[in-house]
Amino acid sequence: MTVNEIIVKIDEALQDASISPTLLEVNNAITFIASQSFLPSLITTSSVKFDSNTRTIAGATNASPIIITTTATHGFNTGDRVTVVDVLGNDAANATWYIEVLGDMTFSLLTSKGDGDYISGGTAEKRDAFISLPSDFDHDLFEVFSVSQVMKLNIRSNLKAMCALHDADDRATGTKIEDVAVENGRLYCLPTGTTDDVLLLKYYRHPTDMLLTTESPSCIPEHLHESIIVPYILSLKWPLVEDGMEGESANTSKAISTLTNGIAALMAYYPRPSIASPIIPRNIIWF
């Protein structure tokens, strides 16, 4: 069914043009149904990149905190974790620090204390500890593949569980990414690694919004449109005209019953898949 056919079907039932569903409401219904279901067409693959930002140091003050000057705009942000190496003279600068940005080419090493005048040398490197997930990510990260290591990575249930597997030194000095975890729209990795890496993600994406009423929600099997999408929207619309004062809201109850049967049919049509890794919790909630 096209969006227009779905709207017509709902209007025929409601007989009230003032509450006719809009294209946005149909899109919202499909997005909700998809997010609470398993639809194979929404499993996709995308790539993300963990990389580093290294800058050459031109100065390191003998002060508390040490202020680093770079030879070019550093591009760091306050709160970044930066590793300083190979500074001569002010050896205390050579460690991993959280920083406060003071200018385009300067930043301080928080809690640091200089131990000598700067002579020469040094680099400052910031490595990604997390990156944003693809914009169409919905839920369930099924697989993460490291291109540089040519291997699958471990997917941990959350950031806390992942951190528990790595001590502080390992987190900062490990040479290759071993584990990843999704939290608050970000993909975190540990150790942070010393090698840039492209990760291929297999995940469940958002359905694509339909822009025209002539389009059809292809992510949901067409033979189930009338038994899932239509009753779902009706279950939201009928309460606007049924006050329930005279007993059970019959039309609302009927819509919910039809929807329940439709979801059962969808579950039978697309059985829930087995999960490759037992450390990934499922977040699917069935109606």
Secondary structure, DSSP 8 states (H G I E B T S, - for coil): --HHHHHHHHHHHH--GGG---HHHHHHHHHHHHHTS--GGGEEEEEEEE-EEEEEEEEE-SSSSEEEEESS-----TT-EEEEE--BS-GGG-SEEEEEEEETTEEEETT----S---B--EEEEE-SEEE--TTEEEEEEEEEETTTTEE-EEESSHHHHHTTS-HHHHHH-SS--EEEEETTEEEEES--SS-EEEEEEEEE------STT---TTS-GGGHHHHHHHHHHHHHGGGT---TTSS-HHHHHHHHHHHHHHHHHHHHS-----S-TTS-------
